[in-house]
Structures are given as structure tokens and as C-alpha cells.
Amino acid sequence: MEKMKNNIYNGSMPYDINSKDKSIETSEWSGHEITKLISDIHEDYESYTKQRANPNITLHYRDLLSYLIKTYGH
């Protein structure tokens, strides 16, 4: 099984991205911080897609990217 890149955002998540309970406080994040996070995840998603990596890894990044775009805009 292929390992995911070790980035700051892919450590243990304090909640399930599909759960209704979102317990992370993001109100103090700047627009730049949110944009950087989304950009980094998008780059990783594209990289894993081009590599034809393990589908579970690719789907994780796709779902995470989709969630962030739906939550914070694009």
C-alpha cells in the first residue's frame, strides 16, 4: 500500500469529514491560510491522480478537497 505524503493537514483528523459535527474552530483562519490549505491539497490530489496511486488515497484527497471547496468557496 502506498503511503500518503506527510503534510500538516493529513495527520489524525479530529472529526470525520462526512460527519455533521464539525469541531474544528476555523473562524480565526485568514483567507490566505485557507487558500494555501486548499491549494496544497489540490496539488497532492493532482499528483496522486497522475501517479495512478492507490484509489483509496486519491478518493481521500478528492473528498477532502470537495469538502473544503464546499465549505470555504473556491
VMD Tcl script that builds the backbone (N, CA, C; Angstrom):
set m [mol new atoms 222]
animate dup $m
set s [atomselect $m all]
$s set {name element resname resid chain x y z} {
  {N N MET 1 A 0.837 -1.186 0.000}
  {CA C MET 1 A 0.000 0.000 0.000}
  {C C MET 1 A 0.885 1.253 0.000}
  {N N GLU 2 A 0.533 2.199 -0.817}
  {CA C GLU 2 A 1.299 3.428 -0.955}
  {C C GLU 2 A 0.990 4.373 0.199}
  {N N LYS 3 A 2.041 5.010 0.730}
  {CA C LYS 3 A 1.857 5.958 1.829}
  {C C LYS 3 A 1.508 7.335 1.294}
  {N N MET 4 A 0.666 8.046 2.043}
  {CA C MET 4 A 0.352 9.423 1.704}
  {C C MET 4 A 1.529 10.306 2.091}
  {N N LYS 5 A 1.670 11.421 1.403}
  {CA C LYS 5 A 2.694 12.384 1.767}
  {C C LYS 5 A 2.433 12.848 3.188}
  {N N ASN 6 A 3.487 13.130 3.921}
  {CA C ASN 6 A 3.334 13.587 5.290}
  {C C ASN 6 A 3.250 15.107 5.308}
  {N N ASN 7 A 2.043 15.620 5.295}
  {CA C ASN 7 A 1.801 17.053 5.335}
  {C C ASN 7 A 1.087 17.405 6.628}
  {N N ILE 8 A 1.035 18.669 6.926}
  {CA C ILE 8 A 0.433 19.125 8.175}
  {C C ILE 8 A -1.059 18.788 8.259}
  {N N TYR 9 A -1.737 18.704 7.142}
  {CA C TYR 9 A -3.171 18.506 7.166}
  {C C TYR 9 A -3.601 17.050 7.104}
  {N N ASN 10 A -2.708 16.102 6.888}
  {CA C ASN 10 A -3.164 14.734 6.778}
  {C C ASN 10 A -2.815 13.874 7.987}
  {N N GLY 11 A -2.599 14.523 9.120}
  {CA C GLY 11 A -2.440 13.788 10.366}
  {C C GLY 11 A -3.805 13.286 10.798}
  {N N SER 12 A -3.903 12.827 12.012}
  {CA C SER 12 A -5.200 12.356 12.502}
  {C C SER 12 A -6.202 13.495 12.480}
  {N N MET 13 A -7.324 13.266 11.828}
  {CA C MET 13 A -8.348 14.290 11.757}
  {C C MET 13 A -9.209 14.198 13.014}
  {N N PRO 14 A -9.519 15.321 13.645}
  {CA C PRO 14 A -10.304 15.276 14.879}
  {C C PRO 14 A -11.779 14.969 14.635}
  {N N TYR 15 A -12.165 14.853 13.394}
  {CA C TYR 15 A -13.549 14.525 13.079}
  {C C TYR 15 A -13.615 13.878 11.706}
  {N N ASP 16 A -14.710 13.248 11.425}
  {CA C ASP 16 A -14.954 12.642 10.123}
  {C C ASP 16 A -15.472 13.742 9.200}
  {N N ILE 17 A -14.895 13.894 8.003}
  {CA C ILE 17 A -15.309 14.985 7.119}
  {C C ILE 17 A -16.760 14.849 6.678}
  {N N ASN 18 A -17.325 13.647 6.804}
  {CA C ASN 18 A -18.724 13.463 6.429}
  {C C ASN 18 A -19.677 13.633 7.607}
  {N N SER 19 A -19.139 13.796 8.793}
  {CA C SER 19 A -19.955 13.942 9.998}
  {C C SER 19 A -20.584 15.329 10.039}
  {N N LYS 20 A -21.712 15.434 10.703}
  {CA C LYS 20 A -22.379 16.731 10.853}
  {C C LYS 20 A -21.718 17.565 11.959}
  {N N ASP 21 A -21.001 16.925 12.875}
  {CA C ASP 21 A -20.339 17.611 13.981}
  {C C ASP 21 A -18.955 18.066 13.554}
  {N N LYS 22 A -18.793 19.340 13.257}
  {CA C LYS 22 A -17.503 19.896 12.851}
  {C C LYS 22 A -16.922 20.639 14.049}
  {N N SER 23 A -15.970 20.014 14.727}
  {CA C SER 23 A -15.482 20.566 15.980}
  {C C SER 23 A -14.212 21.413 15.849}
  {N N ILE 24 A -13.724 21.649 14.648}
  {CA C ILE 24 A -12.527 22.478 14.484}
  {C C ILE 24 A -12.955 23.939 14.375}
  {N N GLU 25 A -12.303 24.784 15.158}
  {CA C GLU 25 A -12.596 26.208 15.134}
  {C C GLU 25 A -11.782 26.863 14.024}
  {N N THR 26 A -12.446 27.330 12.982}
  {CA C THR 26 A -11.747 27.925 11.843}
  {C C THR 26 A -12.036 29.410 11.689}
  {N N SER 27 A -12.764 29.986 12.627}
  {CA C SER 27 A -13.162 31.386 12.468}
  {C C SER 27 A -11.970 32.346 12.499}
  {N N GLU 28 A -10.846 31.932 13.060}
  {CA C GLU 28 A -9.685 32.811 13.124}
  {C C GLU 28 A -8.699 32.584 11.988}
  {N N TRP 29 A -9.011 31.671 11.065}
  {CA C TRP 29 A -8.135 31.434 9.925}
  {C C TRP 29 A -8.242 32.606 8.961}
  {N N SER 30 A -7.115 33.014 8.419}
  {CA C SER 30 A -7.154 34.080 7.418}
  {C C SER 30 A -7.502 33.474 6.064}
  {N N GLY 31 A -7.918 34.304 5.150}
  {CA C GLY 31 A -8.220 33.850 3.798}
  {C C GLY 31 A -6.996 33.232 3.144}
  {N N HIS 32 A -5.827 33.795 3.434}
  {CA C HIS 32 A -4.584 33.266 2.882}
  {C C HIS 32 A -4.311 31.851 3.395}
  {N N GLU 33 A -4.530 31.617 4.675}
  {CA C GLU 33 A -4.308 30.282 5.251}
  {C C GLU 33 A -5.236 29.248 4.624}
  {N N ILE 34 A -6.482 29.601 4.455}
  {CA C ILE 34 A -7.454 28.685 3.856}
  {C C ILE 34 A -7.093 28.420 2.393}
  {N N THR 35 A -6.741 29.465 1.665}
  {CA C THR 35 A -6.352 29.307 0.258}
  {C C THR 35 A -5.128 28.419 0.124}
  {N N LYS 36 A -4.150 28.609 0.992}
  {CA C LYS 36 A -2.928 27.794 0.971}
  {C C LYS 36 A -3.254 26.330 1.251}
  {N N LEU 37 A -4.106 26.071 2.214}
  {CA C LEU 37 A -4.501 24.701 2.541}
  {C C LEU 37 A -5.179 24.037 1.346}
  {N N ILE 38 A -6.146 24.726 0.744}
  {CA C ILE 38 A -6.860 24.172 -0.407}
  {C C ILE 38 A -5.899 23.957 -1.573}
  {N N SER 39 A -4.999 24.892 -1.802}
  {CA C SER 39 A -4.031 24.768 -2.888}
  {C C SER 39 A -3.105 23.565 -2.680}
  {N N ASP 40 A -2.618 23.391 -1.457}
  {CA C ASP 40 A -1.738 22.253 -1.158}
  {C C ASP 40 A -2.453 20.924 -1.364}
  {N N ILE 41 A -3.685 20.847 -0.936}
  {CA C ILE 41 A -4.449 19.609 -1.094}
  {C C ILE 41 A -4.725 19.349 -2.569}
  {N N HIS 42 A -5.026 20.395 -3.323}
  {CA C HIS 42 A -5.260 20.245 -4.760}
  {C C HIS 42 A -4.012 19.725 -5.465}
  {N N GLU 43 A -2.840 20.249 -5.103}
  {CA C GLU 43 A -1.585 19.775 -5.698}
  {C C GLU 43 A -1.359 18.299 -5.397}
  {N N ASP 44 A -1.603 17.896 -4.149}
  {CA C ASP 44 A -1.438 16.483 -3.786}
  {C C ASP 44 A -2.433 15.607 -4.536}
  {N N TYR 45 A -3.672 16.069 -4.649}
  {CA C TYR 45 A -4.693 15.309 -5.373}
  {C C TYR 45 A -4.273 15.095 -6.833}
  {N N GLU 46 A -3.821 16.156 -7.480}
  {CA C GLU 46 A -3.386 16.031 -8.875}
  {C C GLU 46 A -2.186 15.101 -9.006}
  {N N SER 47 A -1.262 15.180 -8.060}
  {CA C SER 47 A -0.087 14.322 -8.081}
  {C C SER 47 A -0.482 12.851 -7.970}
  {N N TYR 48 A -1.344 12.522 -7.028}
  {CA C TYR 48 A -1.771 11.133 -6.854}
  {C C TYR 48 A -2.599 10.645 -8.035}
  {N N THR 49 A -3.369 11.538 -8.644}
  {CA C THR 49 A -4.152 11.161 -9.819}
  {C C THR 49 A -3.225 10.826 -10.980}
  {N N LYS 50 A -2.204 11.648 -11.213}
  {CA C LYS 50 A -1.259 11.410 -12.305}
  {C C LYS 50 A -0.447 10.137 -12.085}
  {N N GLN 51 A -0.156 9.835 -10.819}
  {CA C GLN 51 A 0.612 8.638 -10.494}
  {C C GLN 51 A -0.235 7.368 -10.549}
  {N N ARG 52 A -1.527 7.552 -10.687}
  {CA C ARG 52 A -2.463 6.421 -10.611}
  {C C ARG 52 A -2.235 5.659 -9.313}
  {N N ALA 53 A -2.171 6.428 -8.249}
  {CA C ALA 53 A -1.913 5.880 -6.916}
  {C C ALA 53 A -3.090 5.044 -6.448}
  {N N ASN 54 A -2.924 4.464 -5.297}
  {CA C ASN 54 A -3.984 3.684 -4.671}
  {C C ASN 54 A -5.287 4.486 -4.719}
  {N N PRO 55 A -6.363 3.907 -5.236}
  {CA C PRO 55 A -7.631 4.642 -5.345}
  {C C PRO 55 A -8.149 5.180 -4.010}
  {N N ASN 56 A -7.874 4.500 -2.911}
  {CA C ASN 56 A -8.333 4.987 -1.607}
  {C C ASN 56 A -7.652 6.300 -1.235}
  {N N ILE 57 A -6.381 6.423 -1.566}
  {CA C ILE 57 A -5.663 7.672 -1.296}
  {C C ILE 57 A -6.218 8.788 -2.169}
  {N N THR 58 A -6.392 8.510 -3.443}
  {CA C THR 58 A -6.918 9.509 -4.372}
  {C C THR 58 A -8.321 9.951 -3.952}
  {N N LEU 59 A -9.164 9.006 -3.564}
  {CA C LEU 59 A -10.521 9.349 -3.125}
  {C C LEU 59 A -10.513 10.175 -1.847}
  {N N HIS 60 A -9.582 9.882 -0.952}
  {CA C HIS 60 A -9.465 10.670 0.287}
  {C C HIS 60 A -9.189 12.133 -0.047}
  {N N TYR 61 A -8.208 12.359 -0.921}
  {CA C TYR 61 A -7.883 13.734 -1.297}
  {C C TYR 61 A -9.032 14.392 -2.056}
  {N N ARG 62 A -9.700 13.653 -2.930}
  {CA C ARG 62 A -10.827 14.213 -3.663}
  {C C ARG 62 A -11.942 14.627 -2.710}
  {N N ASP 63 A -12.264 13.765 -1.761}
  {CA C ASP 63 A -13.324 14.073 -0.799}
  {C C ASP 63 A -12.951 15.246 0.091}
  {N N LEU 64 A -11.701 15.272 0.534}
  {CA C LEU 64 A -11.245 16.375 1.376}
  {C C LEU 64 A -11.272 17.692 0.608}
  {N N LEU 65 A -10.808 17.686 -0.620}
  {CA C LEU 65 A -10.819 18.883 -1.449}
  {C C LEU 65 A -12.249 19.353 -1.711}
  {N N SER 66 A -13.131 18.419 -2.013}
  {CA C SER 66 A -14.537 18.754 -2.247}
  {C C SER 66 A -15.165 19.389 -1.008}
  {N N TYR 67 A -14.890 18.818 0.158}
  {CA C TYR 67 A -15.425 19.341 1.408}
  {C C TYR 67 A -14.947 20.775 1.640}
  {N N LEU 68 A -13.631 21.008 1.464}
  {CA C LEU 68 A -13.083 22.337 1.702}
  {C C LEU 68 A -13.633 23.371 0.726}
  {N N ILE 69 A -13.786 22.995 -0.521}
  {CA C ILE 69 A -14.331 23.930 -1.506}
  {C C ILE 69 A -15.778 24.256 -1.185}
  {N N LYS 70 A -16.557 23.245 -0.820}
  {CA C LYS 70 A -17.960 23.475 -0.473}
  {C C LYS 70 A -18.074 24.340 0.786}
  {N N THR 71 A -17.158 24.167 1.720}
  {CA C THR 71 A -17.214 24.896 2.983}
  {C C THR 71 A -16.689 26.329 2.859}
  {N N TYR 72 A -15.566 26.496 2.160}
  {CA C TYR 72 A -14.894 27.805 2.128}
  {C C TYR 72 A -14.953 28.504 0.790}
  {N N GLY 73 A -15.570 27.912 -0.193}
  {CA C GLY 73 A -15.642 28.544 -1.513}
  {C C GLY 73 A -14.436 28.212 -2.356}
  {N N HIS 74 A -14.379 28.776 -3.534}
  {CA C HIS 74 A -13.275 28.447 -4.444}
  {C C HIS 74 A -12.808 29.649 -5.184}
}
mol reanalyze $m
mol bondsrecalc $m
mol representation Tube
mol addrep $m
